[in-house]
Amino acid sequence: MHRTCRSASNFLLWDPSLCRGDVRSGDLVKVHVKSGKLTILEFDDFDSSPTPLLRRRVKIHLRTQEIDVFEYAENYEPTLLLGKSKFINDEFPGYAHQAALDEQLVPLCLSLPEHGPTKSQFEQLLRNERIELSGFELRPSETLPSLDDACGKWYSYRDLTRCSETAQSTGIDNAPLVPQSYNALLALTKNIVDPIIDYFGRIELTYGFCSPQLARAIKRQGTGRIAANLDQHAAHEVDRSGNLICSRGGAAVDFLIRDEDMYAVAEWIAANLPFDRIYIYGTDRPIHVSFSPEPARQVVFVDRSDGKVRPWIVQDFSVLPR
């Protein structure tokens, strides 16, 4: 609700029955130097919430003594205050925790409205980033998203689970079962896949997430050579004993860029992105690239020229066979 009233005093106090409160009831006061206005902001639970919700905004026109009162949660959707540590000092209770949170949170929220996001906008951002806010701590999400939710800028989780020929031909339900796998797939796309597309343009995914069911189908059909315990395509999935299928963690994807030298693509990735492992098979063959929070930064060429598998670590891309 928005109401306008006129102050009867030059001391910026007004009749509480008319405008509900005075300057002392505000949590933050904003001074508009050029326009000669004063804005008083009142939040729900300002002292203890890491992202306080705006309850009331009172704008005072100093020259005319007119007062505009904006009541949120009535006609206006409340917005959140992000970066609260900028407005408090080190004597404020919980300041250290707030400052540590803001250092992580504020950079994630650069795409949100500068004046403050609504609660729904903020919660959607956290879902997209696979992050949960617990008190003053950001934690990886422990929920399972929809396969059609965005996984980075260009793909959905479904794209990363249905891209292999075997997954498409068999119709296997190839969805990850643990939240950590979705977190790893998102980290892979944000750190590796999205930057590759931004630089090279469209890519063709040939192999993404691999569930135990898909791995068995690939081996049964003989459509490819896989090493589920090493290749990171299983992400963070576990076996029947509860152990990681691939102890390396992280996640991996294979892709091809038509009309590009895949050696050059791999060399660009090695020079510019925080990859974990790259496997190269030929100038016109898909490459395998993985991401892990603790990257090994290892490039391997897999030589299959004589029918045998001969992997060797690449130190110099110029020596790769053409």
N, C-alpha and C positions, 0 to 999 in steps of 0.2 A: 504494500500500500504506500502511496506517495501523498504526503500532506505538506502544504505550505502554510507557515505562520509567521508572525512578526514579533521580534523580541521587544520587550518593554524595558530592557536594560542595556547599558553600554558595556556590561561586563560579560556578555556572551552567556548569560544564564536566562532560562525562560521558564514559563509556567509548566511544571511537570504534568499537570492535568491536560495541558494543551498539546505539548510536544513530547511528553514522556521521556524525561531525563535531562541531564545537563552535561556540560563538558567533562565533569568529573566521572561520569559513567562510562566514558569511552576507553577503549584499550589502546587505540592509536589515534593520533591527530595528524592530519596532513594539511600543510600550509601551502596555498596556491599564491605564490608571490605576485605573479603578473595579473591575475584576475581579481585579487583581493578577496579570496574566499578561504574558508576553513572547513575541512571535512573531518568529522568525528566518526570513527569506525568502532562498532561494538561487535564482538565475536562470542560465539558459544564456547565456553571452556578455553579461553585464550591461554590461561596459565599452564595447563597441563596437556593440551592437545598439540601434536606435532604439526598438524595442518588445520588450524581453527577455521570454523565455518562462520561466515559473515552473517550476523543477525540483523543489524540496523546500520544505516549510513545516514548521517545528519550533515547537511551542507549549509553552512552559514555564509550569507553574503554580508561582508563586513560593512560595506558602504550603505546598503539599504536596510540592514538588520533583518532581512528576510531569511527564513529558515525552511529548508526543504528536508523532509524526513522520508526516508525510503525504508519500508519494512519488508525484509526478505522473508521468504517462505510463505508469503501471502500472494502477492502478484509478481514477485521477482524470485527467480531460482537463486538460492544462495551460492556464493562462490567461496573457494578455499583460499586461505593465505598460505602461499608457499615461500620458503626462505625466511621463516620467522626469526632466525638468528640475526638477521640484519637489523631488527628492530628492538633487540634486547641486548643486555650486556652480560659480562661474565659473572655478575652477582645474581643474575636471574636464576631461579631454581631449574636445574636440568639444562643449563646453557650448553655444556660440553656435548651432551647427547644430541641436542638440537642442531648444533653446529656441524657435528659429524654426519648427521642425517642429511642436512641441507647440501653438504658437499657432494653427496651421491645423488640426491634427488633433483636438485635444481637443473643440472645438465640434461637430465632425462625429460624435463618438462618444457624445453625450449619451443616445442611446437604448439604448446597450449597458449590460450589468450594471455597477453602480458598483464592485464588487470586482474587476473586470477581465474582459474577454470572452475566450472561447476563440479559438484561432487561426481556426477555421472561421467563427465569428460575425464576427470582424474582417474576414476576407477577403470574406465575403458583403456586409458593409456597403460595402467599397470597390467591389465590383462594382456594387452598387445605385447608388452615387454616381458611377460611371464615373471612378474615380480609381485610380491605381497608385502604390504606395510604392516608390521606387527609392533605396536608401540613406537619406539624411535629407531626401529631396525628394519632394513629392507632385506627380504629373504627371497630365494628362488620359489617360484610358484609350486604348489603341491596339488594342483588341480589338473584335470584332463580337459583340454580344449576340444572344440569341434574340429574335425578334420578340415572343414571349410574355412576356419579362421585363418587370417593372414599369418604367414610365416616370413617375416621380412617384407620388403617393398614389392616384390614381384611374384611371389608364389604363396600358395596355401600349404598347409600340412598334407593335404590330400595329394598335391602335386609331387611332394617328396616321397610319398608312399606308393604311388601308382605309376611311376615313370618307367619302371623296368618292363621289358617285354613279357617276362614270366608273370609278373604281377597282373598285367593287363590280360594276358591270355587265360590265366587260371581263375581269375576273379577271387583270389585268396584275400581274406580280410587281413590286410597287412598293417594294421594300425598299431602304433606303440601302446604298451600297456602300463607304463610307468611315467609319471610326470617328468622325471629327470631326462627322459629321452626327448620329449618335446622341448625342454629347455635347451638341450644340446643341439637340436635341429635349428632352433631359432638363433642360437649363437653362431652356428655354421653359416646360416644365410646372411646374418648381419655382418659378420667379419670376413666372409669369403665370397659367397655367391652374389650378394648385392653389389659389392664393389667391382666384381668381374663384369657384371651386366652393365653397370654404369660406365665402364671403360670400353668394353668390346661390343656392347649391344647384346642382342638376343643370343641365348645359348640353348642347347638341346640337352635336357637331362636324360641320361640313359640308365642310371641306377642310383637309387637313393636309400631310404631306410629299408632294412631287411629284417623281418621277423623270423623266428625259428621256423614257422610254417613255410615262408617263402624260401628260406635257405634249403629246406628239405626238398621243395619242389624243383629248385634249380639243380640240385645234385641228382635228383631222380630223372630229370629230363636231359641232363648233360648239356645244358645250354650255356654253361660258363664255369670257370674255375673260381671258387671263392674260399676264403679262409675266415670264417665268421669270428674266430677267436683273435684275429689280428687286424682285420680291415676296417673296423669301426663303423661299418654299416648297421650293426645292431644297436648302435648308440649305447644307452644304459640299460637295455633289457637284461633280464636275469634268466638263468636256466631253472630247472625244476628243483634244484637244491638251493636256490636263492643267490647263486653266485653270478657275477657279471659274465655275460657271454664273451665280451671283449674287455679285458682288464684295462685297456688303454683309455676307455671312456671316450668322451667327445662324440663326434658324428662325422660322417663322410658322404660324399656324393661323387658320381662320375658324370662327366658331361663332355659334349663336343661342340665346337664352334665351326660351322661350315665355312669354307674358304679362308680359314686361318691356319697357320702353321702351329700345331699344338705344342711343339717344342718352345716356340716363342711365347705362347700363352703361359706355359708352365714357368718359363724364365721370368715373365712379368710378375706372376704370383709370388715367386720366390723372392723377388726384389722389393715387392710392395705390400704384401699382406702377411698377417701373423699365422701362417699355415702351420699345421702339425706335420703332415706327411703328404708328399706328392708322388704318385706312381705314373710313369710315362711309358707308353707302349709303341709310339710311332708318330710321325708328323701328322697323319690324318686319322689317328685313333683317339677315342675318348681318353681323358686323363682322370685320374682319381686324386681327390684332394680332401683332406680332413682338417678339422679344427678341434683343438683341445685347450683348456685354460693354461696348461703347461706344455707349450708346443716343442716338439723335438726338432722342427725345421729340417727335416730330412727329405731329400729328393732321391728317388730310386728309379732307374731305368730297368724295365723288365724285358729282357731279350728272349724272344721265342722263335728266332729265325731258323733254328734247326729242330724245332719241335719240342725242345726242352725249355724249361723255365730257368733262366739265368738272371737273377736280379743283381744289380750293382749300384752302389751309391754314386750319384752324380756330383762332381765338384766343379766341372767345367762343361757348360752346355754345348760348346763348340765341338766337342769330341763325340757327341751323340751320332749314331749311324743314320745316314740319310737313305 
